[in-house]
Structure formats: structure tokens, C-alpha cells
Amino acid sequence: MKEVDFWVNFLANAFTIVASGIAIYVFIANRDKLTSALNAIVNYSIQLTLSDLRYKVERLNDYTAADKEQMYEIINLLNDIEGQIIGNKILNSALSEQLTKISNFTNNPANRTPKTQFGE
């Protein structure tokens, strides 16, 4: 019985080594195809995020900051936008300046008061 167990384990390990070798070969031989497929998935993900951000920014046009009830909706939309930007490394680095402005507006109530164009 020990001999059967030995051969079963030996064959299982041998097949594992062969399967791993095949996987490594396929990965190396098709590296360009795998890279382009992964890049396509990443680009598609970024496009989806950008279209969602665009929709939320367009929704901001429907609100007025002077209205208290609408201000809460504006802050919620800005928090959603901020969260999506923070969650995406590429957008986070590309939109860091806008992210800082959004964060300052949503986290500091003093920045929410309407100001005239002359700073009064």
C-alpha cells in the first residue's frame, strides 16, 4: 500500500511540475498578448470611471450652492467624486489639484460661504 501511495504522490507532483512549466512557457511566449489584454481592461475601467465622474459633474449643474437643501446634495456628489478619484491611482495623480480643492470645500464649512467677485 505504501508503494501505491508513493507512486500516486510522485505522479501528482510530476504532473504539477509539468503543468507549471507549460503555464510559464505560455506566459513568456504570449507576454505581449497578455499585456495588451490587461491594458485594454485597465483603459476600459478608467473610461467607465471617467464617464461616471462626468455624469456626476453634470448633475452638479442642476444645484445651487445658495440653497441649504441643495448644498447637502452638492456635498454628497463631491464626496462621491472624491472617493472615485482617490480609489483610482491614475486619476488620483492626474487630478490631485482638483482633489485638494474638493476636499477643502467638503471638509471645511468656512469655504462654503458664497463670496462676491471682489472678495467682500
Secondary structure, DSSP 8 states (H G I E B T S, - for coil): -HHHHHHHHHHHHHHHHHHHHHHHHHHHHTHHHHHHHHHHHHHHHHHHHHHHHHHHHHHHTT--TTSHHHHHHHHHHHHHHHHHHHT-HHHHHHTHHHHHHHHHHHH-GGGGS---TT--
